Amino acid sequence: MEKNISPLLISGEILEIFNAIQGENWLKQEFIIRTNQAYPVLLNFIAFNKVQDQLSRCKIGDTVAVYFNPESRSFQTSAGVKKWYTELKAWRIIINFNPKKYQ
């Protein structure tokens, strides 16, 4: 079965950029944005490898647009209860994003 999922895009201001974590064959870095809506939302994204390079050019206070894919996984707690968590994996970051161009 073919997946028909549109790319997800959200814009906002970078509030925090965490230290990068280096693995054997990968590089990962998390960052937080606050959306520019009437009721702002804080979102935590993960940038891997090439996208982390895009993030390295950003600074706190920059307005960015983030293309991302949400991904959920399950895990078993020590009490045997199945729980879920969701990650927002950035796959493109546009720096100095002007949302008025897209309205």
C-alpha positions in Angstrom: 0.0 0.0 0.0 1.4 3.4 -1.0 1.7 6.1 1.7 0.2 9.5 0.8 1.5 11.8 3.5 1.9 15.5 2.8 5.0 17.1 4.1 4.4 18.9 7.4 5.7 22.4 7.8 5.6 24.8 10.7 7.4 28.0 11.4 8.5 29.8 14.6 11.3 31.3 16.6 14.2 29.2 17.9 14.2 29.3 21.7 16.8 26.7 22.5 19.5 24.7 20.6 20.9 21.7 22.6 24.4 20.3 22.2 24.9 17.9 19.4 25.4 14.2 20.1 27.9 12.2 18.0 27.3 8.5 17.4 29.5 6.1 15.4 27.9 7.0 12.0 25.5 9.7 12.9 25.1 13.2 14.5 21.9 14.3 16.2 20.9 17.7 17.7 17.6 18.8 19.3 16.1 22.3 19.2 12.9 24.0 20.4 10.8 26.5 18.5 7.8 28.6 19.6 5.2 29.0 16.9 3.8 32.5 16.0 0.2 31.6 16.5 -2.4 33.4 18.6 -1.7 30.7 21.2 2.0 29.8 20.7 3.0 26.2 21.0 6.5 25.0 21.9 7.8 22.1 19.8 10.9 19.9 20.3 12.6 18.8 17.0 15.4 16.4 16.3 17.9 17.1 13.5 20.1 14.3 12.1 23.2 14.4 10.0 22.8 16.8 7.0 19.9 18.6 8.7 22.0 19.1 11.8 24.4 21.0 9.4 21.5 23.3 8.6 20.7 23.7 12.3 24.4 24.6 13.0 23.9 27.8 11.0 20.9 28.9 13.2 21.0 30.9 16.4 18.5 31.5 19.2 16.0 34.1 18.1 16.1 33.1 14.4 12.7 32.7 12.6 12.7 29.3 10.9 10.5 27.0 8.9 10.8 23.4 9.7 9.7 20.5 7.4 9.3 17.4 9.5 8.0 13.9 9.9 6.4 12.8 13.1 7.3 9.3 14.2 5.8 7.3 17.1 7.2 4.3 18.8 6.1 2.1 21.7 8.0 0.8 24.6 7.3 -1.4 27.6 7.6 0.1 31.1 9.2 -1.8 34.0 5.7 -2.5 35.2 4.9 -4.1 31.9 2.6 -1.3 30.6 2.9 -0.4 26.9 3.5 3.4 26.3 4.0 5.5 23.3 6.2 8.5 22.5 6.4 10.7 19.4 9.5 12.4 17.9 9.4 15.3 15.4 12.3 14.6 12.9 13.3 17.7 11.0 14.3 17.0 7.4 14.8 20.6 6.2 15.2 23.9 8.0 14.7 27.3 6.3 16.5 30.1 8.1 15.1 33.7 8.2 11.7 32.4 7.1 9.2 35.1 6.1 5.7 33.6 6.7 4.0 36.6 4.9 5.3 35.1 1.6 3.1 32.1 2.2 -0.1 33.7 3.3 
